[in-house]
Amino acid sequence: MLAKQNFLIEMQKLMDDLGCRMSMQEMASFYARLSLDLDDNSFMRAVNRLRESWEPYGKKYPSIADFLRAAKLSDEELELIANEAYQIAKSCAISKGAYISPDFEDILIANVIDTLGGWVEFHDSVAFMDRDDTFVRKDFVKLYKSLARTRQAKNTKLVGRNVQIGYEDKRVLIASDYPLPYNKEAVKNQLENKSVLEKVGKLAKSVRV
């Protein structure tokens, strides 16, 4: 989430540092657009990069597109986050086991694990000391980076072995201790809207039939 008050304060500081002027109406317009893609972390990344690199021509301030470009993670930064995400997932497999159903705060983790075969298969590939997880890690990081770049995440629910054998589902929330490479609220809204549209589409199809 991009906090509006913090946005206005940091924008004013940036304009002062760059020697530019922006009206409150223009700032409000920028906020309405940037809040769709950026959260506080990515916004501040853009601000700091623009402060260091921007060369205003005719006192012109950066455009919305300039902010979005500056907010993007470098390949090195995304690589680090993808590896941290892998460690979160692996630690969960080791400490929580295959019978629970993990709900990761970082929704990309669930998407990657689902693509790799699901929670139980991922657990069995990484949780035991005699398993070499080199290739699993490589595939995880590659898929994670691709999803972070394309923003093609789905609303994925991983299930543990309990569900597979017919027992009660034990869901466990797993937090992330690194900055997420996307706007969490925006992705959540996107997935909710997609779910609603899919339900409406199915309903319309059943009515036609």
N, C-alpha and C positions, 0 to 999 in steps of 0.2 A: 504494500500500500504506500502511496506517495502522500505524505502528510501535507496539507495545504499551507499551514502556517510556516512550517519549516521551508517549504518550497519558496514562498514569497520572501522570506528572510534571506535565504541563500541566493536567490535570483538578484535581489537588490545588491547584495555584497558583490556578486559577480559583475553586474553592470558597472558598479563603482570602480572595481579593479580594472575593467576593460576600457573604462572611459566612455561607456555607452549609456544611452537613456532608453527606458522602456516604460510605457504608461501602464497603469494598473489594469486597464482593459486588455492590453496586449499580454500582460502576465497571466491574466485569467484565461485568455485564449490558449496560451502555451500550456497552462496547467491542465485544461480540459483535454488536450491532445496527449501530452506526455504521460499523464496519469493512467492512460490506457495500456502503456507498455512498460513504464518504469516504476520501481518502488524507491524507497529512500536510499538504499545502497547504490543502485544503478544510477540514480539521479546525481548523487554526490560524486560518483566516479566520473560522470560526464562533466560536472561543474569543475572538478579539479583538473581534468585534462584540458578543458577549454581555457581555464585560467592560465595554464602553462603554455598553451600553443596558439591561442587565438590572436590573430593580427587584424584588428578592425580596419576596414577600408571605409573612409568617410564616416567614422563613428558608427558603423553598422554593427548591430549585435548578432550573435549566432542565431541561425534559423532552427526550427523544430527538427529538421533533418540533421543539422549539425549536432544537436543534442543527442539524437538517437544513434548517430554514428559514434560519437564520443563515449556513449554508455556501453557499447559492445565490449564484451570480454575478448582479450587477446587469446590466441591459441594456447599460449603457455598458461594463462590464468584458468581457462576452461579445462585444460588437462589436469591441473591441480585439483580443481573442484570435482571433476569426474573420479579421480583417484580417492578423494576424501569420501565421496558417495559410496564407492566400492567398499571402503573400509567400514563405513557405517553398516552396510548390508552384511558384510562378512562377520563383523562383530556380533550382529544380531543373530545370525545363523549359529554361531558358536555358543553364545550366552543364553539364547531363548529356545533354540532347538527347532525341529521340523514340525512339531505338533501345533504350535501357535500359528495364527494368521496375522502377519505384520501389516500395520498401516503406517507407511513411511510419510513423514512430513513432506519430504521431497518427492513429489509424485512421479518424477522421472525414474526414480529407483524402481518403483513397482512396474512401470512400463518396460524397463530394461529386463528385469527378472522374468516378467511374463513372456517376453520375446525369447528369452533363453530357456524356456521350458517350465517356468513356474517356481514357486517357493520351495517345494520339496526337492525338486531336482537341483536347484541352486544350492540349497542347504547341503545336500549330499556331495556336491562338487567342491565345497570350500570349507566345511566345518570339521573335517577330520585331518589329523596331523600327517597321515600318510598320503594325502591327496595333493598333487601338484596343481595349484590353481592359476598357473601362469597364463594359460590360454583363456580361461574363464575371465580372468581380470582384463586381459587384452580386449576380449569381445565386449565386456561390460563397459569399459571406458570408451570404446569406439561408438557403441550404440548410444551411450549417454550424451556424448558430444554431439552426435547427429540430431538427437531429439532436442537438445538445448538450442541448436542452431535453427532447426526447422519449426520448432514449437508444435509438433504433431502429437502431443501427449493425449492419451485416452484416460477415461475414468476407470482405472483398473483396480480390481480387488484381488489381492493374493490370498490363497487359501492354504492352510496347513494340512498335515496328515490327519488331524482330527476329523476334518470335514470329509476327507477322502474315504475314511472308514466308517463314517456315519455317526460320529460323536458330535457333541456341542462345539460350535465354533468359538475359539478363544482369540479374540482380536486384541492386539497389543500395539499401542502408539509408539512409534520410534522417531524421536526428534533428530534434527540435523544441527550441527554446530558450525556450519559454514554458510556464507551468504548464498542464497538460491540464485541460479543464473536466469531467473525470469521473475515477472511480476506475479506473485502468488495469487493475489485477489483477482487479477485479470484472467489468469488461466482458470481459476475456479469458476468464475462467471462464464467463461467460454465453454467449459465442460458442461455446466448446468444448462446453458442455452442449447447446446448440442443435444443433450439428453431430452429436453423438452421437444425439440424439433423432431427427433427420432420417434418419440411417443405419438406426436401429432400425425406424423407420416404413417405410422402403423395403423392408427385409428382411422385415418382417411382411407387407407387401403382396404381395411376390413369393412368399412361402410360401402365402398364401391362394389366389393364382392357380394 
